[in-house]
């Protein structure tokens, strides 16, 4: 058996950075030509360990940033003015794009409109709690006030 370090995820073998035992022919004829793995040497094992540690550190930092962003957004109150009729029904609707634009204007954060969780567009004047999905699985509830435009 030959030892190899996976450079990318391979179904049935492992994930990137794992040291695995495979037959020499499989390593030489399949994994290496497709740049899926490299032969395991002491230097390659150390490099794989450094890469794994750097990836874990980057993931932890991204999770911390996502938590900070969620905390900031939870404290945010958005006011969106929209034309409405006398009965409180909006002419048009407030969509995820409108909310993402309001967040960008209020806090300077760029949020993808697809990460704004609205079951249906907002069509009436009122106060709504809107869920915003942030990277890393964190979510924030943003209080959104839809007011009549004067």
C-alpha positions, 0 to 999 in steps of 0.5 A, spaced: 500 500 500 502 507 498 500 513 502 497 519 499 494 525 501 488 528 498 488 534 494 480 535 494 474 531 496 474 524 493 467 520 494 469 513 498 476 515 500 476 522 504 476 529 504 482 534 502 488 533 506 486 526 509 492 521 509 490 515 506 492 508 504 491 506 496 494 501 492 500 504 488 497 503 481 491 507 483 495 512 486 500 513 480 494 512 474 488 515 477 489 520 483 495 523 481 494 525 473 487 528 475 490 532 481 486 529 486 492 526 491 499 526 491 504 521 494 505 522 502 512 525 504 514 528 510 514 535 507 507 533 504 504 531 510 507 537 514 504 542 508 497 538 509 497 539 516 499 547 516 493 547 510 488 544 515 490 548 521 489 555 516 482 552 514 480 551 521 482 558 523 479 561 517 472 558 518 473 560 526 474 567 524 468 567 519 464 564 524 466 570 529 464 575 523 458 572 522 456 572 529 458 580 530 454 581 523 448 578 526 448 582 533 449 588 529 443 586 524 439 584 530 439 591 533 437 594 526 430 598 525 429 599 518 424 604 515 421 603 508 417 608 505 412 606 500 406 609 496 400 606 499 392 607 498 387 609 504 386 602 506 393 601 508 395 597 502 401 598 498 401 600 491 406 594 489 410 591 494 416 591 499 421 585 496 427 582 499 431 587 494 428 593 498 430 590 504 437 588 502 438 595 499 435 599 506 440 594 510 446 597 505 444 604 506 443 604 514 449 599 516 453 599 510 453 591 509 452 588 503 446 583 503 444 578 498 437 579 496 436 571 496 438 571 503 432 575 506 427 570 508 420 573 506 415 568 505 411 573 501 412 580 499 410 585 504 404 588 501 401 592 507 403 598 512 406 595 518 411 593 522 415 586 520 420 582 523 424 579 517 429 574 518 436 575 514 441 569 513 448 570 514 454 566 512 455 560 517 448 559 518 447 565 523 441 568 522 438 575 525 431 578 525 431 585 523 425 589 525 422 593 519 417 598 519 413 599 512 410 606 512 406 610 507 410 615 503 408 622 503 
